[in-house]
Amino acid sequence: MKVFIYYQPPKGHDVYEGTRLRKTLKGACELADVTWVDNFLALPDIVHFLSPDDENKANDAHGDGYKVVFSLGYSENDPNARFFDYPSNGKPSLKAKSLRALSKADLILVPNDAVASSLNENKLTAPVKVLPPCVNLSRFEFANTAERNVFKRYYGVRDEEKYVMSCGDYGDHELIEKLKSIALGCPSVKFFFFGTKKHGAFSPFLLNHYKRHAPKNLLFNPIAEDDVYRSAMLNASAYLLLDEAHPDCTTLYDAFAAKTQVVAYGDQRFNPILKNKENCYIAASPGKAAKLIESLSKGEVKSTIMAGYLIAKQNALPNLAKKLKAVYTSLLEDQKKEDIIP
């Protein structure tokens, strides 16, 4: 069995969720003794896509007779791996190009039943299967203190300083406004937002624009390199999920693995793994989120970190490796059955 996990974001966008998901899937293949290849010339049995932007490649793979798999809903913070549109007043819907790309799929993988249910009205022809998100726990095991604290050195964070980390898309203005409101309500804590934007290079002009209109304790940044990102997550007082309308899988599970307190805004209906006061805290409004973060920073609220870490352990790379291999094997066995039907 040979698998080609295809994902090629634009230059400068290759350190965000889509890329991290690709690395995780490749790591799972290695653990499961599934051969992964890095081009079509190697004649893969399966081509696994992570973005609707690759609809033309999916068309080619389908036309050449390869089995086509899509992972959908795992990297929705990343605009280059996002399948849904998120209107400010209305429920998420698949992009037109997502529908075109998915029409060539033999199998669609989703992170949970909530995402699977949201696809029901789209009349997709390919079967949809839930494959829970996975995390590589070893990514947050640093060899020494210097590596562990690289984020603090680069960003001038003092050892005793509390900060909250959040991620998203700079094109989502509603999300940015929520973050500003939360930061204003919690002036004693720093907030670091890491994000990118769909089109073009991320310019210093854009960052400066956001900085001029933000409270002093809110710092906007482009996506950090992986070692800095992991250090930031590991040292954060909390990871804040801002968008209640879409799944947050790749970065959320990183937060669980890093033993970072998770705080979420809104109903989080597409993240059913989140249970308020069990493995995270969920706030109904920006004001309540600010008060909650303030209380957490003062140690006035009980931590839910270990419950979150248990989720990460249950969904660690070895477990995904077994499940992913079973998915691939089943897909190819179904093809063999089709081939022998007279």
C-alpha positions in Angstrom: 0.0 0.0 0.0 1.3 3.4 -1.0 -0.2 6.7 0.1 0.4 10.2 -1.1 -0.7 12.8 1.5 -0.9 16.0 -0.6 -0.9 19.5 0.8 1.0 22.4 -0.7 0.0 25.8 0.7 1.4 29.0 -0.7 4.9 30.0 0.2 5.0 31.5 3.7 1.8 29.6 4.8 3.4 26.3 5.4 3.7 26.3 9.2 0.0 26.4 10.1 -2.7 23.8 10.8 -2.8 22.2 7.4 0.9 21.5 7.4 0.8 20.2 11.0 -2.0 17.9 10.0 0.0 16.5 7.1 3.0 15.9 9.3 0.8 14.0 11.8 -0.7 11.8 9.1 2.7 11.0 7.7 3.9 10.1 11.2 0.9 7.8 11.6 1.7 6.1 8.3 5.3 5.5 9.4 4.2 4.0 12.7 1.7 1.8 10.9 4.1 0.6 8.3 2.2 2.3 5.5 4.4 3.6 2.8 4.0 7.2 2.1 5.3 8.8 -1.1 5.7 12.4 -2.1 4.7 12.5 -5.8 2.3 11.0 -8.3 5.2 9.4 -10.2 5.5 6.9 -7.4 2.0 5.6 -8.4 0.3 5.7 -5.0 -2.8 3.6 -4.3 -4.4 6.4 -2.3 -4.1 10.2 -2.6 -5.1 11.9 0.6 -6.0 15.6 0.3 -6.3 18.2 3.1 -7.6 21.3 1.3 -10.3 22.2 -1.2 -7.8 24.3 -3.0 -6.4 21.1 -4.5 -9.6 20.3 -6.4 -7.7 20.1 -9.7 -5.2 17.6 -8.3 -8.2 15.6 -6.9 -9.7 15.6 -10.4 -6.5 14.3 -11.9 -6.1 11.6 -9.2 -9.7 10.5 -9.7 -9.2 10.4 -13.4 -6.1 8.4 -13.1 -7.9 5.8 -11.0 -6.3 6.5 -7.6 -8.5 6.3 -4.5 -9.1 9.8 -3.3 -9.5 10.7 0.4 -10.2 14.1 1.9 -9.7 15.2 5.6 -12.4 17.8 6.3 -12.9 19.9 9.4 -9.5 19.3 11.0 -7.8 22.6 10.1 -10.5 25.2 9.9 -8.4 27.9 11.6 -6.1 27.7 8.5 -7.6 29.6 5.6 -5.6 27.4 3.2 -7.1 24.2 4.5 -10.6 25.4 5.3 -13.6 23.8 3.7 -16.4 25.9 5.1 -17.6 29.4 4.7 -18.6 31.1 8.0 -21.2 33.9 7.5 -21.6 36.2 10.5 -25.3 35.6 10.5 -26.0 32.0 9.6 -24.7 28.5 9.8 -21.5 27.3 8.1 -21.8 25.9 4.7 -19.3 24.2 2.3 -17.6 26.4 -0.2 -18.5 25.9 -3.8 -15.0 24.6 -4.5 -15.2 22.3 -1.6 -18.3 20.7 -3.1 -16.5 20.3 -6.4 -13.4 18.8 -4.8 -15.4 16.4 -2.6 -17.4 15.2 -5.6 -14.2 13.3 -6.6 -13.7 11.7 -3.2 -14.0 8.0 -2.4 -14.0 8.7 1.3 -14.3 11.8 3.4 -12.8 11.8 6.9 -14.2 14.2 9.6 -13.2 14.8 13.2 -16.5 14.2 14.9 -20.3 13.5 14.5 -21.2 17.2 14.7 -19.2 17.9 11.5 -20.5 14.7 9.9 -24.1 15.8 10.6 -23.4 19.3 9.1 -22.6 17.6 5.7 -25.9 15.7 5.5 -27.7 18.4 3.5 -24.9 18.8 0.9 -25.8 15.6 -1.0 -22.2 14.3 -1.0 -21.8 11.0 -2.8 -18.8 9.7 -1.0 -19.1 8.0 2.4 -18.3 10.1 5.5 -16.3 8.5 8.3 -15.4 9.9 11.7 -11.7 9.7 12.4 -11.0 11.5 15.7 -8.2 14.1 15.7 -4.8 13.0 16.8 -1.7 14.6 18.3 1.9 13.7 18.5 2.7 14.1 22.2 6.5 14.0 21.6 6.2 17.5 19.9 5.8 19.0 23.4 8.7 17.2 25.0 11.6 19.6 24.9 15.2 18.4 25.4 16.2 21.4 27.5 15.0 24.6 29.2 16.4 26.8 26.4 14.3 25.0 23.8 11.3 25.1 26.0 11.6 28.9 26.6 12.4 30.0 23.0 9.1 31.8 22.7 9.7 33.9 25.8 13.2 34.9 24.5 11.9 35.9 21.1 8.9 37.8 22.3 10.3 39.3 25.5 8.0 37.5 27.9 9.2 37.5 31.6 9.2 34.2 33.5 6.5 35.4 35.9 4.3 37.0 33.2 0.9 35.4 32.4 -0.3 35.2 28.8 -3.1 33.7 26.8 -2.5 32.3 23.3 -5.1 32.3 20.5 -5.0 31.5 16.8 -7.1 32.2 13.8 -7.6 34.1 10.5 -6.9 37.8 10.2 -9.7 37.9 7.6 -12.3 37.0 10.3 -13.0 40.5 11.6 -15.7 39.4 14.0 -13.2 37.1 15.7 -10.7 39.9 16.0 -13.3 42.1 17.6 -14.2 39.4 20.1 -10.5 39.1 21.1 -10.2 42.8 21.5 -13.2 42.9 23.8 -11.8 40.0 25.9 -8.4 41.6 26.2 -9.9 44.9 27.2 -11.7 43.2 30.0 -8.6 41.5 31.3 -5.8 44.1 31.3 -3.5 42.2 33.7 -2.9 39.4 31.2 -1.2 39.5 27.9 -2.8 38.0 24.8 -0.8 36.7 21.8 -2.8 36.1 18.6 -1.2 34.2 15.8 -2.8 34.0 12.4 -2.5 34.4 8.7 -4.6 35.7 5.8 -5.8 33.8 2.8 -4.4 35.9 -0.1 -0.9 37.3 -0.5 2.0 37.8 1.8 1.3 38.8 5.3 2.5 42.4 5.5 3.9 44.5 8.4 1.4 47.1 7.3 -1.5 44.8 8.2 0.0 43.9 11.6 0.5 47.6 12.4 -3.1 48.4 11.4 -4.3 45.8 14.0 -1.8 47.0 16.6 -3.0 50.6 16.4 -6.6 49.6 17.1 -5.9 47.0 19.9 -5.5 47.3 23.6 -1.9 47.4 24.8 -2.0 43.9 26.3 -3.1 42.3 22.9 -0.2 41.5 20.6 -0.9 40.5 16.9 1.6 38.2 15.2 2.0 36.2 12.0 2.1 32.5 12.3 5.3 31.4 14.2 7.7 28.7 13.2 6.9 25.4 14.7 9.5 25.4 17.5 8.4 28.9 18.6 4.7 27.9 18.3 5.2 24.8 20.5 7.1 26.8 23.1 4.4 29.4 23.1 1.7 26.8 23.7 3.7 25.0 26.3 4.2 28.2 28.4 0.8 29.8 27.9 -1.5 30.2 30.9 -4.4 29.4 28.6 -5.4 28.6 25.0 -8.4 30.6 23.9 -10.8 29.3 21.3 -12.6 32.3 19.8 -14.8 31.0 17.1 -17.8 29.0 18.2 -19.0 28.3 14.6 -16.3 26.0 13.4 -14.2 23.0 14.5 -10.9 23.6 16.2 -9.1 20.3 16.2 -5.4 20.5 15.3 -4.5 23.5 17.6 -7.0 22.4 20.4 -5.4 19.0 20.6 -2.0 20.6 20.7 -3.2 22.6 23.7 -4.3 19.4 25.4 -1.0 17.8 24.7 1.0 20.8 26.0 -1.0 20.7 29.3 -2.4 24.2 28.7 -5.6 25.3 30.2 -8.3 25.6 27.5 -10.9 28.4 27.5 -13.6 28.6 24.8 -16.1 31.2 23.8 -19.7 30.4 22.7 -21.5 27.1 22.4 -18.7 25.3 20.6 -21.2 23.0 18.9 -18.6 21.7 16.4 -16.2 20.8 19.2 -18.3 18.3 21.2 -15.2 17.0 22.9 -15.2 20.2 25.0 -17.0 19.8 28.3 -17.4 22.9 30.5 -15.7 22.6 33.9 -14.5 19.1 33.0 -11.7 19.5 30.4 -12.1 23.2 29.7 -14.0 26.3 30.6 -16.7 27.7 28.2 -17.8 31.4 28.5 -21.1 32.6 26.9 -19.8 36.2 26.2 -16.6 38.1 25.8 -17.1 39.7 29.2 -17.5 36.4 30.9 -14.5 35.1 29.1 -12.4 38.0 30.4 -13.5 37.4 34.0 -12.8 33.7 33.7 -9.3 34.3 32.3 -8.7 36.9 35.1 -9.7 34.3 37.7 -7.6 31.6 36.2 -4.5 33.8 36.2 -5.0 34.4 39.9 -5.5 30.7 40.7 -9.1 31.3 41.8 -10.6 28.7 39.4 -9.8 24.9 39.4 -7.7 23.8 36.6 -9.0 21.3 34.0 -5.6 20.6 32.4 -5.2 17.0 33.3 -8.6 16.0 31.9 -7.6 17.7 28.7 -4.2 15.9 28.7 -6.0 12.6 29.1 -7.9 13.3 25.9 -4.5 14.0 24.1 -3.1 10.7 25.4 -6.2 8.8 24.3 -5.8 10.3 20.8 -2.0 10.0 20.6 -0.2 9.1 17.4 0.0 5.3 17.9 -3.8 5.1 18.2 -4.3 7.1 15.0 -1.8 5.0 13.2 -3.9 1.8 13.7 -7.1 3.6 12.8 -5.7 5.3 9.7 -4.2 2.0 8.4 -7.6 0.3 8.9 -9.3 3.1 6.9 -6.9 2.9 4.1 -7.0 -0.9 4.0 -10.8 -1.0 4.0 -10.9 1.4 1.1 -8.6 -0.7 -1.0 -10.4 -3.9 -0.1 -13.7 -2.3 -1.2 -12.0 -1.6 -4.5 -10.9 -5.2 -4.9 -14.4 -6.4 -4.3 -15.7 -4.0 -7.0 -13.0 -5.3 -9.4 -14.1 -9.0 -9.1 -17.9 -8.3 -9.4 -18.8 -9.7 -12.9 
